Amino acid sequence: MGVTRREFLAGSLTTGGLALLGAVAGVHPALSKTAASAYFSGFDADNGFRYRQTNFDKIDPAWHRQMVKYFSEERPGTVVVDTRNHFLYVVWENNTALRYGVGVGREGFKWYGRARIDRKAIWPRWVPPPEMLERQPDLPRKVEGGAANNPLGPRALYLYRDGSDLGYRLHGTLEPWSIGRDVSSGCIRMFPEDIIDLYQRCPKGTQVLVLEHLGASAG
């Protein structure tokens, strides 16, 4: 009997599965199956699929979602990404912001500037870009949304500039230990719980500012 996509998602990571995740999402080579499992705490259901809940007891409190004092000239509702300090802020009124810990682009894949969220997807499929396939030709050409090896997780927010897709996304991660690190090919990674939360807060048209650093103004 074949294994359904949902059953595959619900299953525990095997050694082979961990290797597959490594090919798709860049699992840290020094992280064993046992060490990786410690970052998860059961499952949660969402729109017909289940995802592995983050064990936040294992996560540095600095990366937990939280309200902070934050001074910005950006309008309330704007998303600001501090790539240097690995934080994403949703600007609120009265010099406050909702702050999330994120993983950002590794050396050679960093980018900065303004963008806009012009597309949103629930359990998006993942299609690696041609340049990624050139670097990793063994990658699958497409991973369906909800699949256990889909590196985008439960949500993706697609960044555009002047109507053109920049190729960068705000999305979930299969690797909660990667939050707070320079790990991606330019996309902004978030805990699954956080990208679900952010998805609800950011309508299409939300402005995004990706900064190299925020210096002393970081909350």
Secondary structure as GFF3:
##gff-version 3
##sequence-region A 1 219
A	DSSP	alpha_helix	5	10	.	.	.	ID=ss1
A	DSSP	alpha_helix	15	25	.	.	.	ID=ss2
A	DSSP	alpha_helix	33	37	.	.	.	ID=ss3
A	DSSP	beta_strand	40	46	.	.	.	ID=ss4
A	DSSP	beta_strand	49	54	.	.	.	ID=ss5
A	DSSP	three_ten_helix	56	58	.	.	.	ID=ss6
A	DSSP	three_ten_helix	61	63	.	.	.	ID=ss7
A	DSSP	beta_strand	66	69	.	.	.	ID=ss8
A	DSSP	beta_strand	79	82	.	.	.	ID=ss9
A	DSSP	beta_strand	87	91	.	.	.	ID=ss10
A	DSSP	beta_strand	96	101	.	.	.	ID=ss11
A	DSSP	beta_strand	104	105	.	.	.	ID=ss12
A	DSSP	beta_strand	113	122	.	.	.	ID=ss13
A	DSSP	alpha_helix	130	135	.	.	.	ID=ss14
A	DSSP	beta_strand	155	161	.	.	.	ID=ss15
A	DSSP	beta_strand	164	171	.	.	.	ID=ss16
A	DSSP	three_ten_helix	176	178	.	.	.	ID=ss17
A	DSSP	beta_strand	182	184	.	.	.	ID=ss18
A	DSSP	beta_strand	188	189	.	.	.	ID=ss19
A	DSSP	alpha_helix	192	201	.	.	.	ID=ss20
A	DSSP	beta_strand	207	211	.	.	.	ID=ss21
A	DSSP	three_ten_helix	215	217	.	.	.	ID=ss22
###
